[in-house]
């Protein structure tokens, strides 16, 4: 048989160089620098997503996630996607059209939760607080009493502001008003105190690239018994096929039924990240982040810079730093990247141009990071005062 000839368009056939990415100090709100052990694990050979070796690894990931979150929830898995995929999975599975939802908005990610909930047909109500502040128990109580929602959505560690929401009494209130408590823990898991079962949190999600130091692309998700009960009582199918947890339960549960091809090497990385958390121990890890955070705050004060959030509600994993009115914030950001290979980030939404966001998370939460950051910031701020 004669070989067929094809008319190939070579306009986009580019000969490129082998990838060589210059290393950075990732001191922004994420991704953070991956621990070398995690990168090594991700470079291991692939196996199939139903291979007995991988199935055993799945069990280990689930158990280690339960430790990191301090929960006994049976349904605790990593979602194939970034933290926003796990956020959407939570809302897609727990909401049906017409459900009332109350969402606390005191930063950028409360607004994102609102947007997603509206897309799934929920009747969304909001509680508002100024960015950088947190909600009181009384404000939560009043909101639940007024709106009687099926779900209360709150952000534990608001990445856009650097504020940490306390959860004392909130879980009890949600049970009193027959409401599920859904919590964003993207910037808190593995870095600051987080006690899902003790706080009576019904559902939570997180990301891999913050305090866990795993590259983005896989996202922890957990549903407690009350959340599972609501999911199983749905009158309609989950509106997102890929994120339908009623099907994924059969893959991550005893049946191991195929749903989609899991990201094998991302799971390798997450397993190693969680192993590192367990080796250090949660209390030790939380204390380290707090100590390093306070050291950074003291250093900022020493070079004439202020934190945006009141100290008692301040995240130790991510600090928002006020940009002085006489300093060119963008120029400082650019200078740090070009001269020191340091990445930090500017503000989002209402805080755009007003703050820098600086993350000292997981592997990056150490004294050498603080010394490098403070020295570079001091130099850059002095250089770009107007």
C-alpha positions as CSV (number, residue, x, y, z in Angstrom):
1,X,0.0,0.0,0.0
2,X,1.4,3.4,-0.9
3,X,2.1,5.7,2.0
4,X,-0.3,8.6,2.1
5,X,1.1,12.1,1.9
6,X,-0.2,14.8,4.2
7,X,-0.1,18.5,3.7
8,X,1.5,19.6,7.0
9,X,1.3,23.2,8.1
10,X,4.7,23.9,9.7
11,X,4.0,27.6,10.6
12,X,3.9,26.8,14.3
13,X,6.6,24.2,14.4
14,X,9.1,25.9,16.6
15,X,12.5,24.6,17.7
16,X,12.7,25.7,21.4
17,X,15.4,25.3,24.0
18,X,15.2,22.7,26.8
19,X,13.3,24.2,29.7
20,X,15.5,26.0,32.2
21,X,13.5,28.0,34.7
22,X,15.5,30.4,36.9
23,X,14.8,29.7,40.6
24,X,12.9,32.2,42.7
25,X,12.2,32.7,46.3
26,X,8.5,32.4,46.3
27,X,7.5,34.6,49.2
28,X,4.1,35.6,47.8
29,X,0.6,34.2,48.7
30,X,1.4,31.0,46.7
31,X,2.7,28.9,45.2
32,X,5.4,28.6,47.8
33,X,8.7,26.9,47.1
34,X,8.3,23.1,47.0
35,X,10.2,21.0,49.4
36,X,13.0,19.1,47.6
37,X,11.6,15.9,48.9
38,X,8.3,16.7,47.2
39,X,9.9,17.4,43.9
40,X,11.8,14.2,44.1
41,X,8.6,12.2,44.8
42,X,6.9,13.8,41.8
43,X,9.7,12.7,39.6
44,X,9.1,9.0,40.4
45,X,7.8,6.7,37.7
46,X,4.1,6.6,37.0
47,X,1.9,3.6,37.6
48,X,-1.7,3.2,36.6
49,X,-4.5,4.9,38.5
50,X,-5.8,1.4,39.5
51,X,-2.5,-0.2,40.1
52,X,-2.3,-1.8,43.6
53,X,0.6,0.4,44.5
54,X,-1.3,3.5,43.7
55,X,-4.4,2.3,45.5
56,X,-2.3,1.8,48.7
57,X,-0.9,5.3,48.2
58,X,-4.5,6.7,48.0
59,X,-5.3,5.2,51.4
60,X,-2.1,6.8,52.9
61,X,-3.0,10.2,51.5
62,X,-6.5,10.0,53.0
63,X,-5.2,9.1,56.4
64,X,-2.5,11.7,56.4
65,X,-5.1,14.4,55.3
66,X,-7.3,13.4,58.3
67,X,-4.3,14.0,60.6
68,X,-3.5,17.4,59.0
69,X,-7.1,18.5,59.2
70,X,-7.7,16.8,62.6
71,X,-10.8,15.0,61.4
72,X,-12.2,11.5,61.3
73,X,-14.2,12.2,58.2
74,X,-14.4,9.1,56.1
75,X,-14.8,11.1,52.9
76,X,-11.5,13.0,52.8
77,X,-9.8,13.1,49.4
78,X,-7.6,15.2,47.1
79,X,-9.5,16.7,44.1
80,X,-7.8,16.6,40.7
81,X,-7.4,20.4,40.3
82,X,-6.3,23.5,42.2
83,X,-7.9,24.9,45.4
84,X,-10.6,26.6,43.4
85,X,-11.7,23.2,42.0
86,X,-12.1,22.0,45.5
87,X,-14.1,25.1,46.4
88,X,-16.3,24.5,43.4
89,X,-16.7,20.8,44.3
90,X,-17.9,21.8,47.8
91,X,-20.6,24.1,46.4
92,X,-21.6,21.9,43.4
93,X,-22.2,18.9,45.6
94,X,-23.8,20.5,48.7
95,X,-26.0,23.0,46.8
96,X,-29.2,22.5,44.8
97,X,-31.1,25.2,43.0
98,X,-33.0,27.4,45.4
99,X,-30.9,26.5,48.5
100,X,-30.3,29.4,50.8
101,X,-26.6,30.1,51.4
102,X,-25.0,32.7,53.7
103,X,-21.4,33.7,52.9
104,X,-19.1,35.8,54.9
105,X,-17.4,38.4,52.7
106,X,-14.4,40.1,54.3
107,X,-12.0,39.6,51.4
108,X,-11.6,38.4,47.8
109,X,-12.3,34.7,48.3
110,X,-15.7,35.2,50.0
111,X,-16.7,36.9,46.8
112,X,-15.4,34.0,44.8
113,X,-17.5,31.6,46.9
114,X,-20.5,33.8,46.3
115,X,-20.0,33.8,42.5
116,X,-19.7,30.0,42.4
117,X,-22.8,29.5,44.6
118,X,-24.9,31.8,42.4
119,X,-23.9,29.8,39.3
120,X,-25.4,26.7,40.9
121,X,-28.7,28.4,41.4
122,X,-28.5,29.1,45.1
123,X,-30.2,32.0,46.8
124,X,-27.1,33.7,48.1
125,X,-27.0,36.2,51.1
126,X,-23.9,37.8,52.4
127,X,-22.5,39.0,55.7
128,X,-20.0,41.9,55.2
129,X,-17.0,43.1,57.2
130,X,-14.3,45.5,56.2
131,X,-11.4,43.7,54.5
132,X,-8.7,42.7,57.0
133,X,-11.3,42.2,59.9
134,X,-13.2,39.1,61.0
135,X,-16.8,38.2,61.9
136,X,-17.9,38.1,65.5
137,X,-20.1,35.3,66.9
138,X,-23.0,37.7,67.3
139,X,-22.8,38.8,63.7
140,X,-22.8,35.1,62.6
141,X,-25.8,34.4,65.0
142,X,-27.8,37.4,63.6
143,X,-27.1,36.3,60.0
144,X,-28.2,32.7,60.7
145,X,-31.3,33.9,62.5
146,X,-32.3,36.3,59.7
147,X,-31.6,34.1,56.6
148,X,-31.9,30.5,57.9
149,X,-29.5,29.2,55.3
150,X,-28.7,25.6,54.4
151,X,-25.0,26.4,54.3
152,X,-22.8,29.0,56.0
153,X,-19.6,29.6,54.0
154,X,-16.6,31.2,55.7
155,X,-12.9,31.7,54.9
156,X,-10.6,30.6,57.7
157,X,-7.4,32.2,56.3
158,X,-8.3,35.0,53.9
159,X,-5.4,35.0,51.4
160,X,-6.3,38.5,50.1
161,X,-6.1,40.2,53.5
162,X,-4.0,38.1,55.9
163,X,-6.8,37.8,58.4
164,X,-7.6,34.6,60.4
165,X,-11.3,34.0,61.3
166,X,-11.8,32.5,64.8
167,X,-14.3,29.6,64.9
168,X,-15.2,29.4,68.6
169,X,-19.0,28.7,68.9
170,X,-19.7,29.0,65.2
171,X,-20.1,25.2,64.7
172,X,-22.5,25.0,67.6
173,X,-24.5,27.9,66.1
174,X,-24.7,26.1,62.7
175,X,-26.1,23.0,64.4
176,X,-28.6,25.1,66.3
177,X,-29.9,26.6,63.1
178,X,-29.7,23.3,61.1
179,X,-27.0,24.7,58.8
180,X,-23.9,23.2,57.3
181,X,-20.6,24.9,58.0
182,X,-18.3,25.1,54.9
183,X,-14.8,26.5,55.4
184,X,-12.0,27.6,53.1
185,X,-8.7,26.4,54.6
186,X,-6.5,27.1,51.5
187,X,-3.9,29.1,53.4
188,X,-4.2,27.5,56.8
189,X,-3.9,23.7,56.3
190,X,-0.5,22.7,57.5
191,X,0.5,26.1,58.8
192,X,-1.8,27.4,61.6
193,X,-4.1,25.7,64.1
194,X,-7.0,24.0,62.4
195,X,-9.3,21.5,64.2
196,X,-12.2,20.5,62.0
197,X,-13.9,18.0,64.3
198,X,-13.4,20.1,67.4
199,X,-14.8,23.2,65.7
200,X,-17.7,21.2,64.2
201,X,-16.9,22.1,60.6
202,X,-19.0,20.0,58.2
203,X,-17.0,20.5,55.0
204,X,-13.7,22.1,54.1
205,X,-11.4,22.4,51.2
206,X,-7.8,23.5,50.7
207,X,-4.9,23.8,48.2
208,X,-1.6,22.1,47.8
209,X,0.6,25.0,47.0
210,X,0.5,27.0,50.2
211,X,1.7,25.7,53.6
212,X,1.9,22.2,52.2
213,X,4.6,23.3,49.7
214,X,3.4,21.0,46.9
215,X,3.0,22.5,43.4
216,X,-0.5,23.6,42.5
217,X,-2.8,21.0,40.8
218,X,-4.3,18.9,43.6
219,X,-6.7,20.1,46.3
220,X,-7.8,18.5,49.6
221,X,-11.5,18.2,50.2
222,X,-13.4,16.7,53.2
223,X,-17.1,16.2,54.0
224,X,-18.4,15.2,57.4
225,X,-21.5,13.1,58.1
226,X,-23.9,16.0,58.0
227,X,-22.6,17.1,54.6
228,X,-22.7,13.5,53.2
229,X,-26.3,13.2,54.4
230,X,-27.2,16.4,52.5
231,X,-25.4,15.1,49.4
232,X,-27.2,11.8,49.4
233,X,-30.6,13.5,49.8
234,X,-30.2,15.5,46.6
235,X,-33.2,15.6,44.3
236,X,-31.1,16.4,41.3
237,X,-27.8,15.3,39.9
238,X,-24.7,17.2,40.8
239,X,-24.4,19.8,38.0
240,X,-20.7,19.3,37.5
241,X,-19.8,15.8,36.2
242,X,-16.1,16.0,36.8
243,X,-16.5,17.2,40.4
244,X,-19.5,14.9,41.3
245,X,-18.4,13.4,44.6
246,X,-21.2,10.8,44.5
247,X,-19.2,9.1,41.7
248,X,-15.8,9.8,43.1
249,X,-16.8,8.2,46.4
250,X,-16.7,4.9,44.5
251,X,-13.1,5.5,43.3
252,X,-11.8,6.7,46.7
253,X,-13.9,4.2,48.6
254,X,-13.8,0.4,48.7
255,X,-15.1,-0.2,45.2
256,X,-12.2,1.6,43.4
257,X,-14.5,2.3,40.4
258,X,-13.0,4.2,37.6
259,X,-14.2,7.8,37.2
260,X,-11.3,9.8,35.7
261,X,-7.5,9.2,35.5
262,X,-6.1,10.6,38.7
263,X,-3.0,12.9,38.4
264,X,-0.6,10.2,39.5
265,X,2.5,12.3,40.1
266,X,0.6,15.1,41.8
267,X,-0.6,12.5,44.3
268,X,3.0,11.4,44.8
269,X,3.8,15.0,45.7
270,X,0.9,15.5,48.0
271,X,1.7,12.2,49.9
272,X,5.2,13.4,50.5
273,X,4.0,16.9,51.6
274,X,1.7,15.3,54.1
275,X,4.4,12.9,55.3
276,X,6.6,15.9,56.1
277,X,3.7,17.5,58.1
278,X,3.3,14.3,60.1
279,X,7.0,13.9,60.7
280,X,7.3,17.4,62.2
281,X,4.0,17.2,64.1
282,X,1.1,19.7,63.9
283,X,1.8,21.5,67.2
284,X,5.5,21.9,66.3
285,X,4.6,23.1,62.8
286,X,2.0,25.6,64.0
287,X,4.4,26.9,66.6
288,X,7.2,27.3,64.0
289,X,4.9,29.3,61.7
290,X,3.9,31.6,64.6
291,X,7.4,32.2,65.7
292,X,8.6,33.0,62.2
293,X,5.6,35.2,61.6
294,X,6.2,37.2,64.7
295,X,9.9,37.6,63.9
296,X,8.9,39.0,60.5
297,X,6.4,41.4,62.0
298,X,9.0,42.7,64.4
299,X,11.4,43.1,61.6
300,X,8.9,45.1,59.6
301,X,8.4,47.5,62.4
302,X,12.2,47.9,62.7
303,X,12.4,49.1,59.1
304,X,9.4,51.4,59.4
305,X,6.7,49.2,57.8
306,X,3.3,48.3,59.2
307,X,1.1,45.2,59.0
308,X,-2.5,45.7,57.7
309,X,-4.3,43.3,60.1
310,X,-4.7,43.6,63.8
311,X,-2.2,41.3,65.5
312,X,-4.7,39.1,67.3
313,X,-6.3,38.2,64.0
314,X,-3.2,38.1,61.8
315,X,-2.2,35.1,59.9
316,X,1.3,33.8,60.6
317,X,1.5,32.1,57.2
318,X,0.7,35.2,55.2
319,X,1.2,38.9,56.1
320,X,-0.3,41.9,54.4
321,X,2.1,44.8,54.6
322,X,0.9,48.4,54.2
323,X,2.5,50.2,51.3
324,X,3.7,53.6,52.6
325,X,2.0,56.5,50.7
326,X,5.4,57.9,49.6
327,X,6.6,54.5,48.2
328,X,6.1,53.2,44.7
329,X,4.7,49.7,45.6
330,X,4.9,48.3,42.0
331,X,8.5,49.4,41.7
332,X,9.4,47.7,44.9
333,X,7.7,44.5,43.7
334,X,9.6,44.6,40.4
335,X,13.0,45.4,42.1
336,X,12.7,42.5,44.5
337,X,12.1,40.1,41.6
338,X,14.8,41.4,39.3
339,X,17.5,42.1,41.9
340,X,16.9,39.5,44.6
341,X,14.8,36.8,42.8
342,X,12.1,37.4,45.4
343,X,8.5,37.1,44.5
344,X,5.9,38.8,46.7
345,X,2.4,39.9,45.5
346,X,0.3,43.1,45.5
347,X,-3.2,43.4,46.9
348,X,-6.4,42.0,45.4
349,X,-9.7,43.9,44.9
350,X,-10.1,46.6,47.5
351,X,-6.5,46.3,48.6
352,X,-5.0,46.7,45.2
353,X,-2.1,49.1,45.4
354,X,-2.4,49.4,49.2
355,X,-0.6,46.3,50.5
356,X,2.0,43.8,49.6
357,X,1.2,40.1,50.4
358,X,4.1,38.2,51.8
359,X,3.9,34.4,52.5
360,X,6.2,32.5,54.8
361,X,4.6,29.1,54.4
362,X,5.8,25.6,55.2
363,X,9.3,25.1,53.9
364,X,9.7,28.8,53.5
365,X,8.8,29.5,57.2
366,X,12.3,29.8,58.6
367,X,14.7,32.5,59.9
368,X,16.8,32.7,56.8
369,X,13.7,33.7,54.8
370,X,12.9,36.5,57.2
371,X,16.5,37.8,57.1
372,X,16.6,37.8,53.3
373,X,13.1,39.4,53.0
374,X,13.7,42.2,55.5
375,X,17.1,43.1,54.0
376,X,15.7,43.2,50.5
377,X,12.5,45.2,51.5
378,X,14.6,47.7,53.4
379,X,16.8,48.4,50.4
380,X,13.9,48.5,47.9
381,X,11.7,50.8,50.0
382,X,14.6,53.3,50.5
383,X,15.3,53.2,46.7
384,X,11.7,53.9,45.6
385,X,10.5,56.5,48.0
386,X,9.0,59.3,46.0
